[in-house]
Structure formats: structure tokens, C-alpha cells
Amino acid sequence: MNWINNVVRPKIQRVFKKREQTPDNLWHKCGNCGEMIFHRDLDAAMRVCPSCDHHLRLGTKERLASIFDNADYQIVPVNGVTLDPLKFRDQKKYPDRLKEARSKTGRDDAVTVAHGPLDGVETVVAVEDFSFMGGSLGMAAGEAIIRGAETALEKKAPYILFTAAGGARMQEGILSLMQMPRTTVAIQLLREAGLPFIVVLTDPTTGGVLASYAMLGDIQIAEPKALIGFSGRRVIEQTIREKLPADFQLAEFQFEHGMIDMIVHRHKMKETLARIVRLMTHRPRNTRQAGTNVPVTLPAPAP
């Protein structure tokens, strides 16, 4: 018995401990084609499946790093809001849900705002993260979007917003719905100042978010196959008593019916946004004459 307890059992335990220490997130399964992708390959591809080109959801940090030059940006601080204004509780208390989401994502709320150079042009970028309570719109998210607009006004910079949300946050009730008109007013101030507001719709963008700031861009861009709609497919089918097309509410369907201006692959998103920002701010890139070191600045387009 001593030999079994002292030799055999410790060896068996070491084997199982080694297995337990192996990370369980080394491989990711594509939700579209089922391909198993090594995590480093997926990160290198900006979470785009190399087999079927399906765009998996991208985190806030990775999104910001992919847009700003050399991943150089500064986070914009946002004013705090009341933590639990309605003392809401379902299966869990609302503060407990917030604590869990913050621990999971490392973020205070669904929207993060930053500013930095995009192809040399100072730009404000806000990213809505679906991993934080479904990217739901609450007081903190609304405050962040408004703070982004204020920062753009202060810096006289274009404002780019990446949306991803399931709608308004039910735990804040009417206070979450109030963020729809508040953000609309902030965007109107940008328009009056002549500053570009560009919206990039990512998967999914639905509900009250789509009914407010997500559709107010001067230019509406979407990632391929992104789900874009107000109500769910089943609810619409039951209401109109008709079968909807297979691609209903996908980015391609919305583009075909004029709801968005363009669909842009994630790998080409930065160069597309940079080109749009320069065109809308009348800041063409400096070029050089062939065979010389003399920079030549192209004339700005006529207003």
C-alpha cells in the first residue's frame, strides 16, 4: 500500500495536473464553417476566418489598435453615472451583473472612447463591445458616446463609432431609452460644426441602438455578414405572417436596399476610413514627385 500511495498515486496526479494546466482556448471554432483555428493565427488575421472569411467579433483593444497609427491612442475619460438607479433585480442584482461584466472584460462599460492619429489625422473613435452585457445601451454607454462627440468638437476632429449592441439595457428602464435622444443631439452638434460622423456597423447592431445613433452617420459602413436590424427575425415573421429572405437583416441585404453606403472587409477598414476622413476633412495626403524629394500637396477639393 505504501508503494501505491507514495509512488503510483503522485505520478497519476501529476499527469492530470499537467492536463488541467493546458489552456482550453488555444483553438477557436468558426461559427460559420466549423473550421478549427489556432488562436495565434486567428489573432494575426484580426479574427477573420482564413477558410470562409467569416468575421468573428473583435475586442475593444484589438479594434482600437487596428485603426490608429502604430496602435498609438489615448483613452478619453468618461464621467461616472449612477450605478443602480432603479434598484433593479431579476435573477441577479444589477450591480452584481455589472461587476461580473467588468471582471470578464476589464472595462467599465460597453463603450470605450479614444483619440489618436488615423493616417496622420487626429481622430476620435468609440467602440461598443458586445461582450459587455451584449453592448447594451445604458447611461454609462450614452455618456461615453456623448463624451466622444464633445472630444471631437474640442479637437475639431472626425468621429468614428463602431457599433455592436443588442439594444437598450432593461435594468435601467426609461433612463436607458433617454440616451437615444441625448446621443442624437450630440451628433447634431457635430453636424452643425461640419465635423464628419462615420458609423461602422458590426455584428450585431440591433434594437434602440440601431434606432438612434447607429443610423445617423454621414457615411454608413458595415462589416460583411453583420446582423443589422431593429426587431428579431422571428418577431417580424410572426407579425407580418410571411417568410423572410434567408439574408434578411444581413449587411448585404441592407446595402442592396439602401440602408448602408458600403460593406468593407476588416482587413481594409483602416485604409478605407483613412481615405474617407481625408476626403471629408479636405486633407489629401502629401505625395512626392517621381525621382525627386520635393513633396507635392494636392489641392483641396472644392466645397
Buried (B, 14 or more C-beta within 10 A) or exposed (E): EEEEEEEEEEEEEEEEEEEEEEEEEEEBEBEBEEBEBEEEEBBEBBBBBEEEBBBBBBBBBBBBBBBBBEEEBEEBEBEEBEEBBBEBEEEEBBBEBBEEBBEEBEBBBBBBBBBBBBBEBBBBBBBBBBBBBBBBBBBBBBBBBBBBBBBBBEBEBBBBBBBBBBBBBEBBBEBBBBBBEBBEEBBEBBEEEEBBBBBBBBBBBBBBBBBBBBBBBBBBBBBBBBBBBBEBEEEBEEEEEEEEEEEBBBBBBBBEEEBBBEBBEBEEBBEBBBEBBBEBBEBBEEEEEEEEEEEEEEEEEEE
